[in-house]
Amino acid sequence: MLFKIILVFLGLMVLVALIGRALFPSALPRVMRKRTTPPVCAKCGRYLIGRKTCDCGDKTK
Ligand SMILES: [Zn+2]
C-alpha cells in the first residue's frame, strides 16, 4: 500500500514537472534551456557579458 502511494506521488511529481515545463519554459534552469545568444549592444554590436551597459552608452534590456 505504501509503495503504491509513493508511486502515485512520483507520478504526480513528473506530471507537475512536465506541465510546468510546458507552461513556463523560461523558468527552466539555464543548462536545460536552448542555447541563447549573449546580449549584444544594439548600437555597436559588441557582446555585453556580465554588464548591462556598453561603452558606447547604449543600454540593453
Ligand atoms: Zn555599444
N, CA, C, O and the ligand as a Tripos MOL2 file, in Angstrom:
@<TRIPOS>MOLECULE
protein
  245   243    62     0     0
PROTEIN
NO_CHARGES

@<TRIPOS>ATOM
      1 N           0.8340   -1.2090    0.0000 N.3       1 MET1
      2 CA          0.0000    0.0000    0.0000 C.3       1 MET1
      3 C           0.8650    1.2530    0.0000 C.2       1 MET1
      4 O           0.6330    2.1960   -0.7580 O.2       1 MET1
      5 N           1.8740    1.2350    0.8780 N.am      2 LEU2
      6 CA          2.7660    2.3930    0.9590 C.3       2 LEU2
      7 C           3.5230    2.5800   -0.3530 C.2       2 LEU2
      8 O           3.7530    3.7020   -0.8030 O.2       2 LEU2
      9 N           3.9010    1.4600   -0.9520 N.am      3 PHE3
     10 CA          4.6220    1.5040   -2.2260 C.3       3 PHE3
     11 C           3.7730    2.1680   -3.3030 C.2       3 PHE3
     12 O           4.2740    2.9280   -4.1300 O.2       3 PHE3
     13 N           2.4780    1.8650   -3.2770 N.am      4 LYS4
     14 CA          1.5530    2.4360   -4.2500 C.3       4 LYS4
     15 C           1.4720    3.9550   -4.0810 C.2       4 LYS4
     16 O           1.4490    4.7040   -5.0580 O.2       4 LYS4
     17 N           1.4290    4.3860   -2.8320 N.am      5 ILE5
     18 CA          1.3400    5.8220   -2.5550 C.3       5 ILE5
     19 C           2.5880    6.5370   -3.0810 C.2       5 ILE5
     20 O           2.5050    7.6190   -3.6630 O.2       5 ILE5
     21 N           3.7370    5.9100   -2.8640 N.am      6 ILE6
     22 CA          4.9910    6.5150   -3.3370 C.3       6 ILE6
     23 C           4.9890    6.6040   -4.8600 C.2       6 ILE6
     24 O           5.4200    7.6060   -5.4320 O.2       6 ILE6
     25 N           4.5050    5.5600   -5.5060 N.am      7 LEU7
     26 CA          4.4410    5.5480   -6.9710 C.3       7 LEU7
     27 C           3.5360    6.6720   -7.4780 C.2       7 LEU7
     28 O           3.8800    7.3800   -8.4250 O.2       7 LEU7
     29 N           2.3840    6.8240   -6.8430 N.am      8 VAL8
     30 CA          1.4510    7.8760   -7.2430 C.3       8 VAL8
     31 C           2.0880    9.2490   -7.0350 C.2       8 VAL8
     32 O           1.9510   10.1450   -7.8680 O.2       8 VAL8
     33 N           2.7790    9.3930   -5.9190 N.am      9 PHE9
     34 CA          3.4380   10.6630   -5.6060 C.3       9 PHE9
     35 C           4.5010   10.9980   -6.6590 C.2       9 PHE9
     36 O           4.5970   12.1360   -7.1190 O.2       9 PHE9
     37 N           5.2850   10.0020   -7.0240 N.am     10 LEU10
     38 CA          6.3140   10.2110   -8.0390 C.3      10 LEU10
     39 C           5.6720   10.5720   -9.3800 C.2      10 LEU10
     40 O           6.1520   11.4470  -10.1000 O.2      10 LEU10
     41 N           4.5850    9.8830   -9.6950 N.am     11 GLY11
     42 CA          3.8690   10.1700  -10.9360 C.3      11 GLY11
     43 C           3.3720   11.6000  -10.9690 C.2      11 GLY11
     44 O           3.4490   12.2720  -11.9970 O.2      11 GLY11
     45 N           2.8600   12.0610   -9.8360 N.am     12 LEU12
     46 CA          2.3810   13.4360   -9.7450 C.3      12 LEU12
     47 C           3.5290   14.4250   -9.9320 C.2      12 LEU12
     48 O           3.3830   15.4430  -10.6080 O.2      12 LEU12
     49 N           4.6720   14.1090   -9.3260 N.am     13 MET13
     50 CA          5.8420   14.9800   -9.4580 C.3      13 MET13
     51 C           6.2430   15.1350  -10.9210 C.2      13 MET13
     52 O           6.5110   16.2400  -11.3930 O.2      13 MET13
     53 N           6.2790   14.0040  -11.6310 N.am     14 VAL14
     54 CA          6.6490   14.0280  -13.0540 C.3      14 VAL14
     55 C           5.6340   14.8320  -13.8420 C.2      14 VAL14
     56 O           5.9900   15.6120  -14.7250 O.2      14 VAL14
     57 N           4.3720   14.6360  -13.5160 N.am     15 LEU15
     58 CA          3.2980   15.3380  -14.2150 C.3      15 LEU15
     59 C           3.4300   16.8520  -14.0120 C.2      15 LEU15
     60 O           3.3360   17.6340  -14.9580 O.2      15 LEU15
     61 N           3.6510   17.2370  -12.7560 N.am     16 VAL16
     62 CA          3.7960   18.6720  -12.4550 C.3      16 VAL16
     63 C           5.0000   19.2550  -13.1870 C.2      16 VAL16
     64 O           4.9500   20.3720  -13.7010 O.2      16 VAL16
     65 N           6.0810   18.4790  -13.2240 N.am     17 ALA17
     66 CA          7.2850   18.9520  -13.9070 C.3      17 ALA17
     67 C           7.0300   19.1370  -15.3920 C.2      17 ALA17
     68 O           7.4640   20.1240  -15.9870 O.2      17 ALA17
     69 N           6.3190   18.1800  -15.9910 N.am     18 LEU18
     70 CA          6.0330   18.2730  -17.4180 C.3      18 LEU18
     71 C           5.1340   19.4620  -17.7070 C.2      18 LEU18
     72 O           5.3660   20.2050  -18.6610 O.2      18 LEU18
     73 N           4.1000   19.6460  -16.8810 N.am     19 ILE19
     74 CA          3.1740   20.7640  -17.0900 C.3      19 ILE19
     75 C           3.9070   22.0840  -16.8910 C.2      19 ILE19
     76 O           3.7280   23.0290  -17.6590 O.2      19 ILE19
     77 N           4.7310   22.1370  -15.8550 N.am     20 GLY20
     78 CA          5.4860   23.3560  -15.5850 C.3      20 GLY20
     79 C           6.4190   23.6920  -16.7320 C.2      20 GLY20
     80 O           6.5850   24.8580  -17.0910 O.2      20 GLY20
     81 N           7.0290   22.6610  -17.3040 N.am     21 ARG21
     82 CA          7.9540   22.8930  -18.4070 C.3      21 ARG21
     83 C           7.2000   23.3800  -19.6390 C.2      21 ARG21
     84 O           7.7110   24.1900  -20.4120 O.2      21 ARG21
     85 N           5.9800   22.8780  -19.8130 N.am     22 ALA22
     86 CA          5.1960   23.2830  -20.9740 C.3      22 ALA22
     87 C           4.6810   24.7130  -20.8170 C.2      22 ALA22
     88 O           4.5920   25.4650  -21.7880 O.2      22 ALA22
     89 N           4.3420   25.0730  -19.5770 N.am     23 LEU23
     90 CA          3.7480   26.3930  -19.3560 C.3      23 LEU23
     91 C           4.8000   27.4730  -19.1940 C.2      23 LEU23
     92 O           4.6400   28.5850  -19.6980 O.2      23 LEU23
     93 N           5.8680   27.1510  -18.4970 N.am     24 PHE24
     94 CA          6.8800   28.1660  -18.1980 C.3      24 PHE24
     95 C           8.2650   27.7200  -18.6730 C.2      24 PHE24
     96 O           9.1160   27.3620  -17.8590 O.2      24 PHE24
     97 N           8.4860   27.7420  -19.9700 N.am     25 PRO25
     98 CA          9.8020   27.3200  -20.4680 C.3      25 PRO25
     99 C          10.9180   28.2520  -20.0220 C.2      25 PRO25
    100 O          12.0830   27.8580  -19.9710 O.2      25 PRO25
    101 N          10.5570   29.4870  -19.6990 N.am     26 SER26
    102 CA         11.5960   30.4320  -19.2980 C.3      26 SER26
    103 C          12.0470   30.1970  -17.8640 C.2      26 SER26
    104 O          13.0790   30.7190  -17.4400 O.2      26 SER26
    105 N          11.2740   29.4110  -17.1140 N.am     27 ALA27
    106 CA         11.6180   29.1670  -15.7180 C.3      27 ALA27
    107 C          12.6350   28.0450  -15.5730 C.2      27 ALA27
    108 O          13.0850   27.7530  -14.4650 O.2      27 ALA27
    109 N          12.9890   27.4300  -16.6580 N.am     28 LEU28
    110 CA         13.9580   26.3440  -16.5950 C.3      28 LEU28
    111 C          15.3360   26.8660  -16.2420 C.2      28 LEU28
    112 O          15.6840   28.0030  -16.5610 O.2      28 LEU28
    113 N          16.1080   26.0330  -15.5860 N.am     29 PRO29
    114 CA         17.4970   26.4360  -15.3510 C.3      29 PRO29
    115 C          18.2330   26.6080  -16.6700 C.2      29 PRO29
    116 O          17.8680   26.0240  -17.6900 O.2      29 PRO29
    117 N          19.2670   27.4160  -16.6240 N.am     30 ARG30
    118 CA         19.9480   27.8200  -17.8560 C.3      30 ARG30
    119 C          20.5330   26.6310  -18.6110 C.2      30 ARG30
    120 O          20.6430   26.6560  -19.8370 O.2      30 ARG30
    121 N          20.9030   25.6030  -17.8780 N.am     31 VAL31
    122 CA         21.5440   24.4520  -18.5190 C.3      31 VAL31
    123 C          20.5620   23.7140  -19.4120 C.2      31 VAL31
    124 O          20.9330   23.1850  -20.4600 O.2      31 VAL31
    125 N          19.3030   23.6850  -18.9850 N.am     32 MET32
    126 CA         18.3050   22.9170  -19.7240 C.3      32 MET32
    127 C          17.7360   23.6960  -20.9030 C.2      32 MET32
    128 O          17.1100   23.1240  -21.7950 O.2      32 MET32
    129 N          17.9550   24.9780  -20.8960 N.am     33 ARG33
    130 CA         17.4020   25.7950  -21.9750 C.3      33 ARG33
    131 C          18.2080   25.6360  -23.2480 C.2      33 ARG33
    132 O          19.3620   25.2070  -23.2420 O.2      33 ARG33
    133 N          17.5620   25.9970  -24.3280 N.am     34 LYS34
    134 CA         18.3040   26.0150  -25.5820 C.3      34 LYS34
    135 C          19.3180   27.1440  -25.5350 C.2      34 LYS34
    136 O          19.1240   28.1510  -24.8550 O.2      34 LYS34
    137 N          20.3740   26.9580  -26.2500 N.am     35 ARG35
    138 CA         21.4420   27.9370  -26.2720 C.3      35 ARG35
    139 C          20.9230   29.2590  -26.8220 C.2      35 ARG35
    140 O          20.4210   29.3370  -27.9430 O.2      35 ARG35
    141 N          21.0590   30.2870  -26.0040 N.am     36 THR36
    142 CA         20.6260   31.6010  -26.4470 C.3      36 THR36
    143 C          21.8490   32.4610  -26.7380 C.2      36 THR36
    144 O          22.9170   32.2730  -26.1550 O.2      36 THR36
    145 N          21.6720   33.3800  -27.6250 N.am     37 THR37
    146 CA         22.7850   34.2510  -27.9630 C.3      37 THR37
    147 C          23.0170   35.2310  -26.8320 C.2      37 THR37
    148 O          22.0550   35.7080  -26.2310 O.2      37 THR37
    149 N          24.2470   35.5400  -26.5280 N.am     38 PRO38
    150 CA         24.5240   36.5000  -25.4590 C.3      38 PRO38
    151 C          24.0310   37.8840  -25.8560 C.2      38 PRO38
    152 O          23.9090   38.1950  -27.0410 O.2      38 PRO38
    153 N          23.7470   38.7170  -24.8470 N.am     39 PRO39
    154 CA         23.2620   40.0630  -25.1570 C.3      39 PRO39
    155 C          24.2880   40.8550  -25.9500 C.2      39 PRO39
    156 O          25.4810   40.8540  -25.6490 O.2      39 PRO39
    157 N          23.7920   41.5180  -26.9510 N.am     40 VAL40
    158 CA         24.6680   42.2920  -27.8140 C.3      40 VAL40
    159 C          24.1890   43.7340  -27.8290 C.2      40 VAL40
    160 O          22.9860   43.9940  -27.8300 O.2      40 VAL40
    161 N          25.1080   44.6480  -27.8410 N.am     41 CYS41
    162 CA         24.7530   46.0610  -27.9040 C.3      41 CYS41
    163 C          24.0170   46.3430  -29.2080 C.2      41 CYS41
    164 O          24.4570   45.9470  -30.2880 O.2      41 CYS41
    165 N          22.8980   47.0280  -29.0850 N.am     42 ALA42
    166 CA         22.0940   47.3100  -30.2630 C.3      42 ALA42
    167 C          22.7660   48.3470  -31.1540 C.2      42 ALA42
    168 O          22.4760   48.4290  -32.3470 O.2      42 ALA42
    169 N          23.6390   49.1190  -30.5870 N.am     43 LYS43
    170 CA         24.2680   50.1990  -31.3600 C.3      43 LYS43
    171 C          25.5200   49.7270  -32.0890 C.2      43 LYS43
    172 O          25.6330   49.8480  -33.3090 O.2      43 LYS43
    173 N          26.4580   49.1870  -31.3120 N.am     44 CYS44
    174 CA         27.7480   48.8640  -31.9190 C.3      44 CYS44
    175 C          27.9290   47.3640  -32.1250 C.2      44 CYS44
    176 O          28.8480   46.9440  -32.8280 O.2      44 CYS44
    177 N          27.0530   46.5410  -31.5120 N.am     45 GLY45
    178 CA         27.1190   45.1100  -31.7580 C.3      45 GLY45
    179 C          28.1390   44.3730  -30.9180 C.2      45 GLY45
    180 O          28.4320   43.2090  -31.1910 O.2      45 GLY45
    181 N          28.6800   45.0130  -29.9150 N.am     46 ARG46
    182 CA         29.6310   44.3270  -29.0460 C.3      46 ARG46
    183 C          28.8980   43.4330  -28.0570 C.2      46 ARG46
    184 O          27.7630   43.7220  -27.6780 O.2      46 ARG46
    185 N          29.5380   42.3570  -27.6400 N.am     47 TYR47
    186 CA         28.9190   41.4600  -26.6690 C.3      47 TYR47
    187 C          28.9520   42.0990  -25.2910 C.2      47 TYR47
    188 O          29.9530   42.6780  -24.8700 O.2      47 TYR47
    189 N          27.8210   41.9730  -24.6000 N.am     48 LEU48
    190 CA         27.7240   42.5570  -23.2680 C.3      48 LEU48
    191 C          27.6060   41.4290  -22.2560 C.2      48 LEU48
    192 O          26.5090   41.1260  -21.7870 O.2      48 LEU48
    193 N          28.7080   40.8170  -21.9210 N.am     49 ILE49
    194 CA         28.6940   39.6960  -20.9820 C.3      49 ILE49
    195 C          29.0600   40.2220  -19.6060 C.2      49 ILE49
    196 O          30.1280   40.8020  -19.4090 O.2      49 ILE49
    197 N          28.1580   40.0100  -18.6580 N.am     50 GLY50
    198 CA         28.4230   40.4260  -17.2890 C.3      50 GLY50
    199 C          28.1770   41.8880  -17.0230 C.2      50 GLY50
    200 O          28.4710   42.3740  -15.9310 O.2      50 GLY50
    201 N          27.6500   42.5930  -17.9840 N.am     51 ARG51
    202 CA         27.3310   44.0040  -17.7490 C.3      51 ARG51
    203 C          26.1220   44.3790  -18.5870 C.2      51 ARG51
    204 O          25.7770   43.7030  -19.5560 O.2      51 ARG51
    205 N          25.4930   45.4680  -18.1920 N.am     52 LYS52
    206 CA         24.2470   45.8200  -18.8590 C.3      52 LYS52
    207 C          24.3910   47.0500  -19.7310 C.2      52 LYS52
    208 O          23.5130   47.3510  -20.5400 O.2      52 LYS52
    209 N          25.4530   47.7350  -19.5780 N.am     53 THR53
    210 CA         25.6440   48.9080  -20.4090 C.3      53 THR53
    211 C          26.8810   48.7100  -21.2850 C.2      53 THR53
    212 O          27.7740   47.9240  -20.9680 O.2      53 THR53
    213 N          26.9040   49.4220  -22.3550 N.am     54 CYS54
    214 CA         28.0160   49.3080  -23.2850 C.3      54 CYS54
    215 C          28.8800   50.5590  -23.1760 C.2      54 CYS54
    216 O          28.4590   51.5920  -22.6540 O.2      54 CYS54
    217 N          30.0750   50.4340  -23.6760 N.am     55 ASP55
    218 CA         30.9940   51.5670  -23.6410 C.3      55 ASP55
    219 C          30.4650   52.7240  -24.4800 C.2      55 ASP55
    220 O          30.7670   53.8860  -24.2080 O.2      55 ASP55
    221 N          29.6850   52.4020  -25.4880 N.am     56 CYS56
    222 CA         29.1740   53.4460  -26.3570 C.3      56 CYS56
    223 C          27.9820   54.1560  -25.7220 C.2      56 CYS56
    224 O          27.4700   55.1240  -26.2840 O.2      56 CYS56
    225 N          27.5290   53.6800  -24.5440 N.am     57 GLY57
    226 CA         26.4630   54.3770  -23.8480 C.3      57 GLY57
    227 C          25.0880   53.7940  -24.0700 C.2      57 GLY57
    228 O          24.1110   54.2610  -23.4830 O.2      57 GLY57
    229 N          25.0000   52.7790  -24.9100 N.am     58 ASP58
    230 CA         23.6950   52.1840  -25.1640 C.3      58 ASP58
    231 C          23.3820   51.1630  -24.0890 C.2      58 ASP58
    232 O          24.2860   50.5630  -23.5080 O.2      58 ASP58
    233 N          22.0860   50.9660  -23.8220 N.am     59 LYS59
    234 CA         21.6850   50.0280  -22.7720 C.3      59 LYS59
    235 C          20.9390   48.8540  -23.3900 C.2      59 LYS59
    236 O          20.1710   49.0040  -24.3390 O.2      59 LYS59
    237 N          21.1920   47.6800  -22.8190 N.am     60 THR60
    238 CA         20.4020   46.5150  -23.2160 C.3      60 THR60
    239 C          19.2950   46.3030  -22.2190 C.2      60 THR60
    240 O          19.4070   46.7150  -21.0640 O.2      60 THR60
    241 N          18.2170   45.6600  -22.6530 N.am     61 LYS61
    242 CA         17.0860   45.4660  -21.7690 C.3      61 LYS61
    243 C          17.3110   44.2470  -20.8870 C.2      61 LYS61
    244 O          16.4580   43.9150  -20.0640 O.2      61 LYS61
    245 ZN         27.6350   49.6620  -27.8240 Zn       62 ZN62
@<TRIPOS>BOND
     1     1     2 1
     2     2     3 1
     3     3     4 2
     4     3     5 am
     5     5     6 1
     6     6     7 1
     7     7     8 2
     8     7     9 am
     9     9    10 1
    10    10    11 1
    11    11    12 2
    12    11    13 am
    13    13    14 1
    14    14    15 1
    15    15    16 2
    16    15    17 am
    17    17    18 1
    18    18    19 1
    19    19    20 2
    20    19    21 am
    21    21    22 1
    22    22    23 1
    23    23    24 2
    24    23    25 am
    25    25    26 1
    26    26    27 1
    27    27    28 2
    28    27    29 am
    29    29    30 1
    30    30    31 1
    31    31    32 2
    32    31    33 am
    33    33    34 1
    34    34    35 1
    35    35    36 2
    36    35    37 am
    37    37    38 1
    38    38    39 1
    39    39    40 2
    40    39    41 am
    41    41    42 1
    42    42    43 1
    43    43    44 2
    44    43    45 am
    45    45    46 1
    46    46    47 1
    47    47    48 2
    48    47    49 am
    49    49    50 1
    50    50    51 1
    51    51    52 2
    52    51    53 am
    53    53    54 1
    54    54    55 1
    55    55    56 2
    56    55    57 am
    57    57    58 1
    58    58    59 1
    59    59    60 2
    60    59    61 am
    61    61    62 1
    62    62    63 1
    63    63    64 2
    64    63    65 am
    65    65    66 1
    66    66    67 1
    67    67    68 2
    68    67    69 am
    69    69    70 1
    70    70    71 1
    71    71    72 2
    72    71    73 am
    73    73    74 1
    74    74    75 1
    75    75    76 2
    76    75    77 am
    77    77    78 1
    78    78    79 1
    79    79    80 2
    80    79    81 am
    81    81    82 1
    82    82    83 1
    83    83    84 2
    84    83    85 am
    85    85    86 1
    86    86    87 1
    87    87    88 2
    88    87    89 am
    89    89    90 1
    90    90    91 1
    91    91    92 2
    92    91    93 am
    93    93    94 1
    94    94    95 1
    95    95    96 2
    96    95    97 am
    97    97    98 1
    98    98    99 1
    99    99   100 2
   100    99   101 am
   101   101   102 1
   102   102   103 1
   103   103   104 2
   104   103   105 am
   105   105   106 1
   106   106   107 1
   107   107   108 2
   108   107   109 am
   109   109   110 1
   110   110   111 1
   111   111   112 2
   112   111   113 am
   113   113   114 1
   114   114   115 1
   115   115   116 2
   116   115   117 am
   117   117   118 1
   118   118   119 1
   119   119   120 2
   120   119   121 am
   121   121   122 1
   122   122   123 1
   123   123   124 2
   124   123   125 am
   125   125   126 1
   126   126   127 1
   127   127   128 2
   128   127   129 am
   129   129   130 1
   130   130   131 1
   131   131   132 2
   132   131   133 am
   133   133   134 1
   134   134   135 1
   135   135   136 2
   136   135   137 am
   137   137   138 1
   138   138   139 1
   139   139   140 2
   140   139   141 am
   141   141   142 1
   142   142   143 1
   143   143   144 2
   144   143   145 am
   145   145   146 1
   146   146   147 1
   147   147   148 2
   148   147   149 am
   149   149   150 1
   150   150   151 1
   151   151   152 2
   152   151   153 am
   153   153   154 1
   154   154   155 1
   155   155   156 2
   156   155   157 am
   157   157   158 1
   158   158   159 1
   159   159   160 2
   160   159   161 am
   161   161   162 1
   162   162   163 1
   163   163   164 2
   164   163   165 am
   165   165   166 1
   166   166   167 1
   167   167   168 2
   168   167   169 am
   169   169   170 1
   170   170   171 1
   171   171   172 2
   172   171   173 am
   173   173   174 1
   174   174   175 1
   175   175   176 2
   176   175   177 am
   177   177   178 1
   178   178   179 1
   179   179   180 2
   180   179   181 am
   181   181   182 1
   182   182   183 1
   183   183   184 2
   184   183   185 am
   185   185   186 1
   186   186   187 1
   187   187   188 2
   188   187   189 am
   189   189   190 1
   190   190   191 1
   191   191   192 2
   192   191   193 am
   193   193   194 1
   194   194   195 1
   195   195   196 2
   196   195   197 am
   197   197   198 1
   198   198   199 1
   199   199   200 2
   200   199   201 am
   201   201   202 1
   202   202   203 1
   203   203   204 2
   204   203   205 am
   205   205   206 1
   206   206   207 1
   207   207   208 2
   208   207   209 am
   209   209   210 1
   210   210   211 1
   211   211   212 2
   212   211   213 am
   213   213   214 1
   214   214   215 1
   215   215   216 2
   216   215   217 am
   217   217   218 1
   218   218   219 1
   219   219   220 2
   220   219   221 am
   221   221   222 1
   222   222   223 1
   223   223   224 2
   224   223   225 am
   225   225   226 1
   226   226   227 1
   227   227   228 2
   228   227   229 am
   229   229   230 1
   230   230   231 1
   231   231   232 2
   232   231   233 am
   233   233   234 1
   234   234   235 1
   235   235   236 2
   236   235   237 am
   237   237   238 1
   238   238   239 1
   239   239   240 2
   240   239   241 am
   241   241   242 1
   242   242   243 1
   243   243   244 2
@<TRIPOS>SUBSTRUCTURE
     1 MET1         2 RESIDUE 1 A MET
     2 LEU2         6 RESIDUE 1 A LEU
     3 PHE3        10 RESIDUE 1 A PHE
     4 LYS4        14 RESIDUE 1 A LYS
     5 ILE5        18 RESIDUE 1 A ILE
     6 ILE6        22 RESIDUE 1 A ILE
     7 LEU7        26 RESIDUE 1 A LEU
     8 VAL8        30 RESIDUE 1 A VAL
     9 PHE9        34 RESIDUE 1 A PHE
    10 LEU10       38 RESIDUE 1 A LEU
    11 GLY11       42 RESIDUE 1 A GLY
    12 LEU12       46 RESIDUE 1 A LEU
    13 MET13       50 RESIDUE 1 A MET
    14 VAL14       54 RESIDUE 1 A VAL
    15 LEU15       58 RESIDUE 1 A LEU
    16 VAL16       62 RESIDUE 1 A VAL
    17 ALA17       66 RESIDUE 1 A ALA
    18 LEU18       70 RESIDUE 1 A LEU
    19 ILE19       74 RESIDUE 1 A ILE
    20 GLY20       78 RESIDUE 1 A GLY
    21 ARG21       82 RESIDUE 1 A ARG
    22 ALA22       86 RESIDUE 1 A ALA
    23 LEU23       90 RESIDUE 1 A LEU
    24 PHE24       94 RESIDUE 1 A PHE
    25 PRO25       98 RESIDUE 1 A PRO
    26 SER26      102 RESIDUE 1 A SER
    27 ALA27      106 RESIDUE 1 A ALA
    28 LEU28      110 RESIDUE 1 A LEU
    29 PRO29      114 RESIDUE 1 A PRO
    30 ARG30      118 RESIDUE 1 A ARG
    31 VAL31      122 RESIDUE 1 A VAL
    32 MET32      126 RESIDUE 1 A MET
    33 ARG33      130 RESIDUE 1 A ARG
    34 LYS34      134 RESIDUE 1 A LYS
    35 ARG35      138 RESIDUE 1 A ARG
    36 THR36      142 RESIDUE 1 A THR
    37 THR37      146 RESIDUE 1 A THR
    38 PRO38      150 RESIDUE 1 A PRO
    39 PRO39      154 RESIDUE 1 A PRO
    40 VAL40      158 RESIDUE 1 A VAL
    41 CYS41      162 RESIDUE 1 A CYS
    42 ALA42      166 RESIDUE 1 A ALA
    43 LYS43      170 RESIDUE 1 A LYS
    44 CYS44      174 RESIDUE 1 A CYS
    45 GLY45      178 RESIDUE 1 A GLY
    46 ARG46      182 RESIDUE 1 A ARG
    47 TYR47      186 RESIDUE 1 A TYR
    48 LEU48      190 RESIDUE 1 A LEU
    49 ILE49      194 RESIDUE 1 A ILE
    50 GLY50      198 RESIDUE 1 A GLY
    51 ARG51      202 RESIDUE 1 A ARG
    52 LYS52      206 RESIDUE 1 A LYS
    53 THR53      210 RESIDUE 1 A THR
    54 CYS54      214 RESIDUE 1 A CYS
    55 ASP55      218 RESIDUE 1 A ASP
    56 CYS56      222 RESIDUE 1 A CYS
    57 GLY57      226 RESIDUE 1 A GLY
    58 ASP58      230 RESIDUE 1 A ASP
    59 LYS59      234 RESIDUE 1 A LYS
    60 THR60      238 RESIDUE 1 A THR
    61 LYS61      242 RESIDUE 1 A LYS
    62 ZN62       245 GROUP 0 **** ****
